[in-house]
């Protein structure tokens, strides 16, 4: 097929804008610890009949070490089984060898759904198809076609009427955008076109049914792919958008997996000097982050998750690098992080254990105060106006 440079990425004329869709889904924020297992029962089995069998994988399936390694592996692999490279080479999936043809099929109405699915399998085989991202970006109209898939489901976000089949299809499109966001040759182009803004309406949803949880998780995977490269340009772009409140929303009401990815994103933002300064610049921002981190710590005392706890502790430790934030943590750092509550949870994780010890030391050292101080609470600190 003919590959032409894509000169513009104007959004499709049909469907609402990402901004209007985001503002239209102001459901009340939930502080539940995670997605209740019973919510999966609300997805009728018969409604999954038209969805590819691969999407039936449980949302709680392991993402292996992908988050701990900086979301090196695709978040999409947590929803869809990996495609073995040897299997692909054995031509069990013959379409995989013709990525250009699959891209061309995106423009055929009857072929688009299958093409999206097969291209996602190609995206998981990065060691074989290393040029998929440039192909997607520079093929005329391809990004516009993926955005059309995304905006087409905005009307089903509020009220929440998204079906498993529709969720599966748009997650395929999101996985391809994650491929583009991950590639060094297309990442900056992806940001300059403000593509992440099209994902924010999905992160603003509160339904805990499986179709919506898949949607949030895959959207977070795209943002995670951006932040894992430790690029200040990426952080600055994200901070100019609503990413912090959207991640905090997911950290409050998402599944354990979505909470972990959202916390990882906040962690990566904090690890950048620009991000740390942004969060600590005002009391409102600091306490918004601190309140959510504190709530998650309390919930983990009842339902431990070592991988989520690891990212929470790293966020706290990074906040302690800022003097004013560290002083505030003397009063709002959860007491259960200072005692032996999580000793068992961290028994096999010496790195996180050292982080926690350093955090407690930092907080105790600021102002020469002892480690155990009465917890005045975030509201008390905010009311004092001191930070």
ABEGO torsion letter per residue (X at the ends): XBBBBBABBBBBABEBBAAAAAAABBBBBBABABBBAAAAAABBAAAAAABBAAAABBAABBAEAAAAAGGABBAAAAABBBBBAAAAAAGABAAAABAAAAAAAAABAAAAAAAAAAAAAAAABAAABAAAAAAAAABBGAAAAAAAAAAAAAAAAOBBABBAAAAAAAAAAAAAAAAAAABAAAAAAAAAAGAAAAAAAAAABABABAAAAAAAAAAAAAAAAAAAAGBAAAAAAAAABAAAAAAAAAAAABBAAAAAAAAAAAAAAAABAAAAAAAAABAAAAAAAAAAAAAAAAAAAABBBAAAAAAAAAAAAAAAABAAAAAAAAAABBAAAABAAAAAAAAABAAAAAAAAAAAAAAAABGGBBABBBBAEAAAAAAAGAX
